[in-house]
Amino acid sequence: MEKKKLGILLSTPPSHPNVTTVARLCQEALKSDVDVYLYLIDEGVLNLRDGRLLQLSASGAKFFVCAYGCQRHGVPTDGLDKDVTLCGLVVLSNMVNGCDRFVAFN
């Protein structure tokens, strides 16, 4: 049987409570053997180096970050963890279409 897939979009900055909610939701999904796909966009890219989110990729989450958003918000992308993928909206579109559930935190 194929594993369930959960897609999560985060577009809020580090100061927003959504970051903690997303980290906890992802942790619980991973514990339940769900494939997790996390995409940071807009001000969400400011969370790129947040330890709570980086820890998720070490636990098996697929971690995607909008390259344009990083450029727009002046977020440096050098020295990123190998598990973080810089990409565009085509990847986000594929996530929305390919996941069993997709949740946006705006």
Stockholm file with secondary structure:
# STOCKHOLM 1.0

chainA/1-106         MEKKKLGILLSTPPSHPNVTTVARLCQEALKSDVDVYLYLIDEGVLNLRDGRLLQLSASGAKFFVCAYGCQRHGVPTDGLDKDVTLCGLVVLSNMVNGCDRFVAFN
#=GR chainA/1-106 SS CCCCEEEEEECSCTTSTHHHHHHHHHHHHHHTTCEEEEEECGGGGGGTTCHHHHHHHHTTCEEEEEHHHHHHTTCCCTTCCTTEEEECHHHHHHHHHHCSEEEEEC
#=GC SS_cons         CCCCEEEEEECSCTTSTHHHHHHHHHHHHHHTTCEEEEEECGGGGGGTTCHHHHHHHHTTCEEEEEHHHHHHTTCCCTTCCTTEEEECHHHHHHHHHHCSEEEEEC
//
